[in-house]
């Protein structure tokens, strides 16, 4: 296999945007958005079988232009994605700035590339995610604050010998996984059903940022200049981690049910419980194996960071279902190794995770929100704590295997190379109904040890063979 060959790079703007001389809409960001300024873009890629000769997309130029046109229609419904960030110094000499999305229709970058010697089997067949896949993603190292100069979304469509890989790199200050998934659905809906398609895909989302009722003055003022100085200093001091490998572990619905039942049975012996969710149970199973296979000191502490959505947890005011922005809260569970990997460890971990989620009340969410306004902080790339700290991204509630552009469903869903310089676990829905796929970024040695761990692998299944069915 060899690297890709770029055929073209163009800019796609919202189809119906009219420049009537008015100033573009400005969306002032809230703490949930702003904390991502120093991190890299969010990336997701979908692998499809190439349309057959009998499909309307037989010719590659027809397919590429069709994807551009349908993307343009989708941007009509999501104007922030075609905009830019604006970081504007405040004029009263307090060294603060305010950050906005300016919906100026500057456009999305669209890259068309070819991987002439790479097949679908080359991507889905190996045990480890192949390096060539990373070339299918654009702008792997752009930081979100660079959205003042660069597009907030970059799309790359890479043609394989027998497939098509559609990837998007999106400024993470704009949205988390749920609204990102909504946009993919809208784009695919226009592609499949026509550029004038009127339906669920055609509803304009809510872009005004959520703020609690009260005294918070907008736009927010942050010490951006000072933060940038601290960021550059931290980047200089950051110890580069060793190369990481990536491996996908597939869990079928039946095995997920077993793990959920086991975790609930361990929460309180002799008591029938169902408070531990399927996702909590599987996350615990993966994390226990990762720690168990390192032979760490039993008294050492290890930490697992995960995300909790505020969407269903605040009601005054509520967050709209179609809200296009960040809503997630970071929460960490820390345990001693002996408690995690010992008898009943699955239930103990899941129970601690469950307690952390339950503690994320509306009162706490608002309190943390207002505390950030008083003392803004940015999340940055952590110095690697190899083997002792892991974080989760994505969500199996957003099923990317449902995204159909008009020539069939994906045969694989993959992460891009951004934000993978530390331990990471991406949890996605699998291709089979009720299944989970966990893409784990870790050292090769640990992933190999997990692959040879009978207790762990007993619950892991081979993924289903990719369906190469396409529109006839």
Order of alpha helices (4+ residues) and beta strands (2+ residues): beta-beta-alpha-beta-alpha-beta-beta-beta-alpha-beta-beta-alpha-alpha-beta-alpha-alpha-beta-beta-alpha-alpha-alpha-beta-beta-beta-beta-alpha-alpha
